Amino acid sequence: MLDLINKNIDFLMNYPIFQNNNELIKNIVDKLNKDRIVVVTWVRWLNKTSIIKEFLEKTGNKNFFYFNDELDSENLIKNDQDFFKLFDLYENKLNKCNILVLQNINKIENIKNILSKLYKNKDYKILIFWNNIHIDKSREIEIPNNIFQPNEILTKELVENYLNFWSIPDVKLLNNNYFKKSTLEHIKNKVVLKDIINNYSIKSDILFNQVISKIALLGNSLSIRELHRNIKESWINISLITLMDYIDFAVNAKIIKRCFTYDLKLDKPINTKVKYYFSDIGIRNTFAGKKIDDNILVENLIYNDLITEYNEIYNGMNWRFDFGFYINDNSRFIHISSETEKNEIKKEINKLDKIEQKWDKVLVLSNLDMINYEKVVSWVRVVWAWEYKK
């Protein structure tokens, strides 16, 4: 077991830090100070180990116990008894700790018994990096996954790269597009699909893959019954109940998110009309089997950015046209347009302008080439997607 402890320590110490996550680190620290146990989640392969190392370095914490169950290749830690033997050995042989960092611990039997016992001992704080564990919703933090950085200079080539492959660290480090695509395909098949299929005992991995691939291609809001009909028209034979289960599994694994529709006329959400966004653009393109329309991808990216700041984000509907987002937190309206001609852009502005509420309205132009256009027209601001945060 001592070899397993050292294997975990060496793995973490030699792992690179890919980027600055100051806001996320601060959020984790604040939550730990209040709750003593925090779950950090997001889709697999999105930089969790790097964030763990960054958290420990920036908080200056040297008295920690780190365990990643995926490093247990001999399956030494099968249950809670094995885990506490390992933990006791660590504290007796190496170091007394005040924080436990546990990663990918889904294979261990009685894991909730482990967490309960540790939590009762007030000497420890517990930081868990793992999907599909629910202790208390208020203690869960999702890793933000957005590209809109105020000070970043974005070239057309870089934008195209973002829209194709997005932000998985292992993919970003590769310069060759063939290897990027191959790595994303590997992540989809060997990590994402395998992880969900194993966790939820899905009988047909082919059917699950077909369903998520179909959802990846969608760019509009649908009820679950409309989605079911849409999928069956593609000769995918699946029951409504199974479809609902599959979507729940993908949501729990942080692959996709549901965005409900807000009816401005009725002034309330319509929870039967849903649009699906993916946590990572590269994974979405890989499920789709091709690069999706830029407008859909930009809308997805903006959604990924918005969920790091706001709680109540909806697709908007006002009975004249459906628009991108209504943010109930601060009454902002956002519409994403692929138009390039000024007359057509003016029509999009007029649609937004006709929304009766005179609150913040933004038209985002999703084309890759910047268009010189008047920045403020009536009650509508016009921004190029890649200057969205400036």
C-alpha positions as CSV (number, residue, x, y, z in Angstrom):
1,M,0.0,0.0,0.0
2,L,2.9,2.3,0.6
3,D,3.8,2.0,-3.1
4,L,0.3,3.1,-4.0
5,I,0.7,6.2,-1.7
6,N,4.0,7.1,-3.4
7,K,2.5,6.5,-6.8
8,N,-0.3,9.0,-6.0
9,I,2.2,11.6,-4.7
10,D,4.5,11.3,-7.6
11,F,1.7,11.5,-10.1
12,L,0.4,14.8,-8.6
13,M,3.8,16.4,-8.1
14,N,4.8,15.7,-11.7
15,Y,1.5,16.9,-13.2
16,P,1.6,20.2,-15.1
17,I,-0.6,23.3,-14.3
18,F,-2.1,24.3,-17.6
19,Q,-3.7,27.7,-16.8
20,N,-4.6,30.2,-14.1
21,N,-7.8,29.4,-12.2
22,N,-7.7,32.0,-9.5
23,E,-11.5,32.5,-9.4
24,L,-12.2,28.8,-9.2
25,I,-9.5,28.3,-6.5
26,K,-11.1,31.2,-4.5
27,N,-14.5,29.6,-4.9
28,I,-13.3,26.3,-3.6
29,V,-11.5,27.9,-0.6
30,D,-14.7,29.9,0.3
31,K,-16.9,26.8,0.1
32,L,-14.4,24.7,2.2
33,N,-14.3,27.3,4.9
34,K,-18.1,27.1,5.1
35,D,-18.9,23.5,4.5
36,R,-15.7,21.4,5.1
37,I,-16.6,19.1,2.2
38,V,-16.8,20.2,-1.4
39,V,-17.4,18.3,-4.6
40,V,-15.8,19.7,-7.8
41,T,-17.3,18.3,-11.0
42,W,-17.1,18.6,-14.8
43,V,-16.7,16.3,-17.7
44,R,-13.8,13.9,-17.7
45,W,-10.4,15.0,-19.1
46,L,-11.1,18.7,-18.4
47,N,-8.1,19.6,-16.3
48,K,-9.2,18.3,-12.8
49,T,-5.7,17.1,-11.8
50,S,-4.1,20.3,-12.8
51,I,-6.6,22.2,-10.8
52,I,-5.9,20.1,-7.7
53,K,-2.2,20.8,-8.0
54,E,-2.9,24.5,-8.5
55,F,-5.2,24.6,-5.5
56,L,-2.6,23.0,-3.2
57,E,0.2,25.3,-4.4
58,K,-1.8,28.5,-4.2
59,T,-3.2,27.7,-0.8
60,G,0.3,26.6,0.4
61,N,-1.2,23.4,1.9
62,K,1.5,20.8,2.3
63,N,-0.4,18.7,4.9
64,F,-2.7,16.9,2.4
65,F,-3.7,13.3,1.5
66,Y,-4.2,12.8,-2.2
67,F,-5.8,9.6,-3.6
68,N,-6.8,9.0,-7.2
69,D,-8.5,5.7,-7.6
70,E,-7.6,5.4,-11.3
71,L,-4.0,5.0,-10.2
72,D,-4.9,1.8,-8.2
73,S,-4.1,-0.6,-11.1
74,E,-4.0,-3.6,-8.8
75,N,-7.3,-2.8,-7.2
76,L,-6.0,-2.7,-3.7
77,I,-8.6,-0.3,-2.4
78,K,-11.9,-2.1,-2.9
79,N,-14.0,-0.8,0.0
80,D,-14.1,1.5,3.0
81,Q,-11.9,-0.8,5.2
82,D,-9.1,-0.8,2.5
83,F,-9.3,2.9,2.2
84,F,-8.9,3.6,5.9
85,K,-5.9,1.1,6.1
86,L,-4.3,3.2,3.3
87,F,-5.2,6.5,5.0
88,D,-3.9,5.3,8.5
89,L,-0.7,4.1,6.8
90,Y,-0.2,7.5,5.2
91,E,-0.7,9.4,8.5
92,N,1.5,7.0,10.5
93,K,4.4,6.7,8.0
94,L,4.4,10.0,6.2
95,N,2.4,13.0,7.4
96,K,-0.6,14.0,9.5
97,C,-3.0,15.9,7.2
98,N,-5.7,18.5,7.5
99,I,-7.3,18.1,4.0
100,L,-8.1,15.0,1.9
101,V,-8.2,15.3,-1.9
102,L,-10.1,12.4,-3.4
103,Q,-10.3,11.9,-7.2
104,N,-12.3,9.4,-9.3
105,I,-13.4,7.3,-6.3
106,N,-16.5,5.8,-7.9
107,K,-15.2,2.2,-7.8
108,I,-14.8,2.0,-4.0
109,E,-17.6,0.3,-2.2
110,N,-19.3,2.1,0.6
111,I,-17.8,5.5,-0.4
112,K,-20.5,7.4,1.3
113,N,-19.6,5.7,4.6
114,I,-16.0,6.9,4.1
115,L,-17.1,10.4,3.5
116,S,-19.5,10.4,6.5
117,K,-16.8,9.1,8.8
118,L,-14.2,11.6,7.6
119,Y,-16.8,14.4,7.9
120,K,-17.6,13.6,11.5
121,N,-13.9,14.0,12.3
122,K,-13.6,17.8,12.4
123,D,-9.9,17.6,11.9
124,Y,-10.3,17.1,8.2
125,K,-11.6,19.1,5.2
126,I,-12.6,17.0,2.2
127,L,-12.2,18.0,-1.4
128,I,-13.7,15.5,-4.0
129,F,-13.1,15.7,-7.7
130,W,-15.7,13.3,-9.2
131,N,-19.0,13.4,-11.1
132,N,-22.1,11.5,-10.1
133,I,-21.8,11.9,-6.4
134,H,-24.5,14.0,-4.6
135,I,-23.8,15.0,-1.0
136,D,-25.4,18.4,-0.9
137,K,-26.1,20.5,-4.0
138,S,-24.9,23.7,-2.3
139,R,-21.5,22.1,-1.9
140,E,-21.0,21.3,-5.6
141,I,-18.8,23.4,-7.8
142,E,-18.6,23.0,-11.6
143,I,-15.3,23.8,-13.3
144,P,-15.9,26.7,-15.7
145,N,-15.1,26.0,-19.3
146,N,-15.1,29.2,-21.3
147,I,-12.8,30.9,-23.8
148,F,-13.9,34.6,-23.6
149,Q,-11.0,36.2,-21.9
150,P,-11.0,40.1,-21.9
151,N,-7.3,40.5,-22.7
152,E,-6.8,37.7,-25.2
153,I,-6.0,38.6,-28.8
154,L,-7.9,36.3,-31.0
155,T,-6.9,35.7,-34.6
156,K,-9.2,34.1,-37.2
157,E,-7.1,30.9,-37.1
158,L,-7.3,30.7,-33.3
159,V,-11.1,31.2,-33.4
160,E,-11.4,28.4,-36.0
161,N,-9.2,26.2,-33.8
162,Y,-11.5,26.9,-30.8
163,L,-14.6,26.1,-32.8
164,N,-13.1,22.8,-34.0
165,F,-11.4,21.5,-30.9
166,W,-12.0,23.7,-27.9
167,S,-10.2,23.5,-24.6
168,I,-9.3,20.0,-23.4
169,P,-5.7,20.4,-22.2
170,D,-4.4,17.2,-23.9
171,V,-5.9,18.4,-27.2
172,K,-4.7,22.0,-26.9
173,L,-1.1,20.8,-26.5
174,L,-1.2,19.0,-29.9
175,N,-0.3,21.0,-33.1
176,N,-1.5,18.5,-35.7
177,N,-5.2,18.6,-36.5
178,Y,-5.2,14.8,-37.2
179,F,-3.9,14.1,-33.8
180,K,-6.4,16.5,-32.2
181,K,-9.3,14.7,-33.9
182,S,-7.9,11.3,-32.9
183,T,-7.4,12.4,-29.3
184,L,-11.0,13.7,-29.1
185,E,-12.3,10.5,-30.6
186,H,-10.3,8.5,-28.0
187,I,-11.7,10.7,-25.2
188,K,-15.3,10.2,-26.5
189,N,-15.1,6.4,-26.9
190,K,-12.6,5.4,-24.2
191,V,-13.4,7.9,-21.5
192,V,-16.7,9.7,-21.9
193,L,-18.8,6.9,-23.3
194,K,-17.1,4.2,-21.2
195,D,-17.5,6.2,-18.0
196,I,-21.2,6.8,-18.5
197,I,-22.0,3.2,-19.8
198,N,-20.1,1.6,-16.9
199,N,-21.6,3.9,-14.2
200,Y,-25.2,3.5,-15.4
201,S,-25.0,-0.1,-16.7
202,I,-26.2,1.0,-20.1
203,K,-27.1,-2.1,-22.2
204,S,-26.4,-0.7,-25.6
205,D,-23.4,1.6,-26.0
206,I,-24.2,2.0,-29.7
207,L,-27.7,3.3,-29.0
208,F,-26.5,5.7,-26.3
209,N,-23.9,7.0,-28.8
210,Q,-26.5,7.4,-31.5
211,V,-28.8,9.5,-29.2
212,I,-26.0,11.8,-27.9
213,S,-24.8,12.2,-31.5
214,K,-28.3,13.2,-32.6
215,I,-28.6,15.8,-29.8
216,A,-25.1,17.2,-30.8
217,L,-26.6,18.1,-34.2
218,L,-29.6,20.0,-32.8
219,G,-29.8,23.8,-32.8
220,N,-33.3,24.4,-31.7
221,S,-35.5,23.9,-28.6
222,L,-37.7,20.8,-28.5
223,S,-40.0,19.1,-26.0
224,I,-38.9,15.6,-25.0
225,R,-41.7,14.1,-27.2
226,E,-40.6,16.2,-30.2
227,L,-37.0,15.1,-29.6
228,H,-38.2,11.5,-29.4
229,R,-40.0,11.8,-32.8
230,N,-37.0,13.5,-34.3
231,I,-34.7,10.7,-33.2
232,K,-37.1,8.0,-34.4
233,E,-37.3,9.6,-37.8
234,S,-33.6,9.0,-38.0
235,W,-34.3,5.3,-37.7
236,I,-33.0,5.2,-34.1
237,N,-35.3,2.8,-32.3
238,I,-35.6,3.9,-28.7
239,S,-38.5,4.2,-26.2
240,L,-39.4,7.6,-24.6
241,I,-38.4,6.4,-21.2
242,T,-35.0,5.2,-22.3
243,L,-34.4,8.4,-24.1
244,M,-35.2,10.4,-20.9
245,D,-32.8,8.1,-18.9
246,Y,-30.0,8.6,-21.4
247,I,-30.4,12.4,-21.3
248,D,-30.3,12.3,-17.5
249,F,-27.1,10.1,-17.6
250,A,-25.4,12.6,-19.9
251,V,-26.5,15.6,-17.8
252,N,-25.2,13.9,-14.6
253,A,-21.9,13.1,-16.3
254,K,-21.6,16.8,-17.3
255,I,-21.6,16.1,-21.0
256,I,-24.7,18.1,-21.8
257,K,-26.8,20.7,-20.0
258,R,-30.5,21.5,-20.4
259,C,-31.5,25.1,-21.1
260,F,-35.2,25.7,-20.7
261,T,-37.3,28.3,-22.6
262,Y,-38.6,31.5,-21.1
263,D,-41.9,32.9,-22.5
264,L,-41.8,36.7,-22.1
265,K,-45.5,37.0,-23.0
266,L,-46.5,34.7,-20.1
267,D,-43.5,35.9,-18.0
268,K,-42.6,32.4,-16.9
269,P,-40.3,29.4,-17.8
270,I,-41.6,26.7,-20.1
271,N,-39.9,23.6,-18.8
272,T,-41.2,21.4,-21.6
273,K,-39.1,23.3,-24.2
274,V,-35.4,22.5,-23.9
275,K,-32.3,23.2,-25.9
276,Y,-29.2,21.1,-25.2
277,Y,-25.6,22.5,-24.9
278,F,-22.4,20.6,-24.6
279,S,-19.8,21.2,-21.9
280,D,-17.0,21.0,-24.6
281,I,-17.2,22.0,-28.3
282,G,-14.6,19.5,-29.3
283,I,-16.6,16.7,-27.7
284,R,-19.8,18.0,-29.4
285,N,-18.2,18.0,-32.8
286,T,-16.8,14.5,-32.3
287,F,-20.3,13.2,-31.3
288,A,-21.8,14.9,-34.3
289,G,-19.2,13.4,-36.6
290,K,-18.4,16.7,-38.2
291,K,-17.9,20.4,-37.3
292,I,-21.3,21.9,-36.6
293,D,-22.6,25.2,-37.9
294,D,-20.5,28.1,-36.4
295,N,-23.6,29.9,-35.1
296,I,-24.7,26.9,-33.0
297,L,-21.2,26.5,-31.7
298,V,-20.8,30.2,-30.8
299,E,-24.2,30.0,-29.0
300,N,-22.9,27.0,-27.1
301,L,-19.7,28.8,-26.1
302,I,-21.7,31.9,-24.9
303,Y,-23.9,29.6,-22.8
304,N,-20.8,28.0,-21.3
305,D,-19.6,31.4,-20.4
306,L,-22.9,32.6,-19.0
307,I,-23.3,29.7,-16.6
308,T,-20.1,30.7,-14.8
309,E,-21.8,34.0,-13.8
310,Y,-25.6,33.5,-13.7
311,N,-28.1,31.0,-12.3
312,E,-31.3,31.6,-14.3
313,I,-30.4,31.4,-18.0
314,Y,-33.1,30.5,-20.6
315,N,-33.7,30.5,-24.3
316,G,-36.0,33.3,-25.1
317,M,-39.4,33.4,-26.8
318,N,-41.7,36.4,-27.2
319,W,-44.1,35.0,-29.8
320,R,-42.5,37.1,-32.6
321,F,-39.3,35.2,-32.7
322,D,-37.1,32.9,-30.7
323,F,-33.9,34.5,-29.5
324,G,-30.7,33.2,-27.9
325,F,-30.8,33.9,-24.2
326,Y,-32.9,35.6,-21.5
327,I,-30.9,36.0,-18.3
328,N,-33.4,36.4,-15.5
329,D,-30.7,37.3,-13.0
330,N,-30.1,40.7,-14.5
331,S,-32.8,41.0,-17.2
332,R,-30.5,40.8,-20.2
333,F,-31.5,39.6,-23.7
334,I,-28.8,38.1,-26.0
335,H,-29.3,37.0,-29.6
336,I,-26.7,35.3,-31.7
337,S,-26.8,36.0,-35.5
338,S,-24.7,34.6,-38.4
339,E,-25.7,37.5,-40.6
340,T,-23.0,39.4,-42.5
341,E,-25.0,41.9,-44.6
342,K,-25.7,45.2,-42.8
343,N,-29.4,45.2,-43.9
344,E,-29.9,41.7,-42.5
345,I,-28.1,42.7,-39.3
346,K,-30.5,45.7,-39.0
347,K,-33.5,43.3,-39.2
348,E,-32.1,41.3,-36.3
349,I,-31.6,44.5,-34.3
350,N,-35.2,45.4,-35.0
351,K,-36.4,42.1,-33.7
352,L,-34.6,42.6,-30.4
353,D,-35.6,46.2,-30.3
354,K,-39.3,45.2,-30.5
355,I,-39.1,43.3,-27.2
356,E,-41.1,45.6,-25.0
357,Q,-38.8,45.6,-22.0
358,K,-36.1,48.3,-22.3
359,W,-33.4,46.3,-20.6
360,D,-30.0,45.3,-21.7
361,K,-30.2,43.8,-25.2
362,V,-27.2,42.4,-27.1
363,L,-26.9,41.2,-30.6
364,V,-23.8,38.9,-31.0
365,L,-22.4,38.4,-34.5
366,S,-21.1,34.9,-34.8
367,N,-19.2,35.2,-38.1
368,L,-15.5,34.7,-38.0
369,D,-14.6,38.0,-39.8
370,M,-15.3,41.1,-37.7
371,I,-17.9,43.4,-39.2
372,N,-17.6,47.1,-38.7
373,Y,-21.0,48.0,-37.4
374,E,-22.4,50.7,-35.3
375,K,-22.0,49.4,-31.7
376,V,-25.3,50.8,-30.2
377,V,-28.5,51.0,-32.2
378,S,-31.5,52.2,-30.2
379,W,-31.8,49.8,-27.2
380,V,-29.5,47.1,-28.7
381,R,-25.7,46.7,-28.4
382,V,-24.0,45.0,-31.3
383,V,-20.8,43.0,-30.5
384,W,-18.6,40.6,-32.5
385,A,-18.6,37.2,-30.7
386,W,-14.9,37.2,-30.2
387,E,-15.1,40.6,-28.4
388,Y,-18.0,39.4,-26.4
389,K,-16.2,40.1,-23.0
390,K,-14.6,43.3,-24.0
